[in-house]
Amino acid sequence: MKAAIVALQFMTRLPLPAVAATEADFGKAIRWFPFAGLVVGGAVAGAGWFGTRRDPALGALFALAVWTGVTGALHLDGLGDITDASGAAHGNPERLREVLADPHIGSFGVSAIVLQLLGKLVLLWLALRAQAFLPLILVAMLGRIGPLAWARFLPPLHEGLGTLFRQGATLLVLAAWLAAWSLLALAIKPQLLATLPALAVWPLWLRARFGGISGDGHGAGIELVETAALVVLVLR
């Protein structure tokens, strides 16, 4: 259970008891990222349901606020950094990594974050108008299954947590979470299965553009997979 707590501490801003975690615990924490997604998704769905009692637009606002707050905007930060690096590098690998390491955010990153939040707000409104509360849990869960695949199949751009996560991201764990998610999707909203290719498209783009993955790559991928799942959710 220690690894599960570490995963929740890393992926959320929930008040949790402090635990003495080793490197091995951090490595195993990635196995519990989808569980963290269930927690995040549950909070988002609950906030959306509460706001929808007044109006779906208010529900979308509440859901987005909780989604951003409970994750500490961690993944949005990754999306901004990846967009900045990709937009400012102009095909220069050295410049790309230099911008990626810069803690400041530029116009590309700001634009990406604003568009992401606006997109999620509109998509949440459409989903909540259709009373799609439970599928929101699956959306957040799928986004956090992604890192299990990306850490496994992409080399880390630098030593650190990414290296530890790669050790914990086994094919067996990935297959188990994918199977569990797919069964839930079949029972709740089968059309969400159409989002699965997004898990493969993102690492292909990262490999071509960056040559590997970092924490920012994981964060950006989570955001984009969530958005893709929301699009699929509201198409029908």
N, C-alpha and C positions, 0 to 999 in steps of 0.2 A: 504493500500500500504506500510505501514511502515514495516510490517512483511516481505513483498517481498524484500524490500531493505536490511533488516537485513539478509535474506537468501542469497542474492547475495554477501553481504559483508563477510559473514561467509564462503561461498563455493567458492568464486573467489577472485582474486586480482585486480579486476576492480576498477578504480578510481570512487568512488561514494560519494555523499554528506553525511556528518556525520548526524546521527539522534539520538535523545534521546530515547533509547529503554528501555522498562521496562522488567521485567521477563516474563510478559504475552506475550510481543512481541517476545521474544526469543522462548517461547514455541510454538507460532504460526508460527515461521519462518520455521519449518520443513515442513509445509504444502506447502511451496513454493520451496522446494528443487528440485522437477522435473522441475519447471520453470527455476531455475538456470541451470539445465541440458540442457534445450533448448538453453540457452545463450551460455554455454560452447560448446555444439555440433555445434551450428551455427558458432562459431569462428573456431573450428577445421575443419569443412567442408569448410569454406571459405579459410583457409590457405591451405588446401589440394588442392582445386580447383586452387588456384593461382599457386602453385608449379607444378601442373600437366600440366599447359600450356607449361612447358619446358620438364618435364619427371615425371612419376608417382613416381619414387624413391625420387625425390626432393620434390614432393607433400607430400609423407609420412613423410619425415624429417621435413618439415614445420608444418604439422599437429601435429606431436608428440611434437615438440617444443612449439607450442601454447597450446596444451593440458596440458603439464606440467607447462608452465608459467602462464596460466590464472587461474589455480587452486593452484598455489604456491606449487606444489608437496605435497599438504596436504594429499591426499589419499595414495600416495606412502609412506609417512612417517608412516601412519597407517599400511600399508602392511608390512613394515620392522619391526615395533614393534611387530605385531602379530606373524610374522614368527620367530623372535628372541625368544619370550616368549615360543612359541610352541616347538621350536627346542631345547632350552636349559633347559627346566623344567624337562624333563625325567619323566613325570607323577606326579611330586610333585606339588600340588596345590599352596602351599605357595611360592615355587620357581617361579612358573609360574607368579603369580601376582607381585612378586618382580622384575622379569625381565621386565614385561610389564610396570612397573612404572619407570624403569630406562631410562633416556633421551638419553643415549648413544646407538649407534647402533653396533651390532655385525656382525660376518661373515654370519650368517643365514639371517639377514635382508638385508645386502648388496647384497648377492646372489639373494634374492627374487626381490629386486628392479631392479637389472641389467637384470635379466631374464624377468621381466615384461616389461621393456622398449624395450628390443630386440624383445620380442613377439609382442608388439603393433606396432613396426616399420614394421615388416614383414607383419603383418595382415593389417595394413593401406596401405602398398604398393599393396597388393593383391586387397584390396577393391577399391583403386583409379585406378588401372589398368582397373577395370570394371566400372569406372565412378560412383561409388556408393557414391555420395556426400550426398544426403538427408538422407539415412539410418544412416549415422554417427551421425546425430542429434538425431535420435531415440536411438542409442547406449548410448550416454551420458545421455539422459533423463531417460532411464530405470535404469541405475545405481543409479540415485538419487531418484527413486521411492522406491528402496530397503529400505532405512532408515525408511520410513513410516511404513513398515511392521515389520522391525526388532525392532524398538523402541516400537512397540505395543505389540509384542509377546515375547520379551526377557526382563528379569529384568536387570536394570542397575547395573554394577559392583560397582559403587560408586555414591555418590550424586554429582550433578553438572548439566551441560547442558543436559546430557542424561536424567535426571529426568524431566527437563522442556520439552524436546522434546517428551517424552512419553505422556505428558499431551496433546500436540497438535496433536499427530499422531492418529487421530480418524479413525475408520473403514470406515466411510462415505467418508472422504477425500481420503483414500487409494483406495477405490473402484472407486471413480471418476477419479483419475489419471490413474489407471490401465485400465479403460474403454477407456479413451481418448487416451492413448498410443496404446492400442490394435486396435482401429479404424484407427489410423494413420499408424500402421504397416500393417494392411490389405490393406490400400490404396497404401502404398509405397513399402513395402518389406515383404510380408506375412511370409516368412520363419523365420523372427526374432521372431515370436511368440514362436518358439521352445526354446527360451532363458528363458522364464518365470519360468520354474522349478528351475533355478539357484537362484531365489529370495528365494525359500524355502529351498534349500540345505544348503545355507550358515548359516542361523540361527540354523539349526539342528546341524551342526558341531560346531558352537560356544557354544551352550548349552552343548554339550557333552564334549568339551575341556575346556571351561572357566566358564561355568555356567551362563553366562549372556553376556552383551554387553557394550562396552565403545566406546569412540570416535574413538579409533584405530580400533575397530571391524567394525564400520561404514565405515571408510576410506578404510580398506582392502576389505570389501565387495563390495564397489563401484568399486574399481579397478578390482576385479575378475569378477564381473557381466559384466563390460564393455568388458573385454577380452573374456568372454564366448560369448557375443553378436557378437563380431568381428569374432570369429571362425565360428559361425553359418552363419554370413553374407557371408563369403568367401567360404563356403563349396560347394555352387552351383553357 
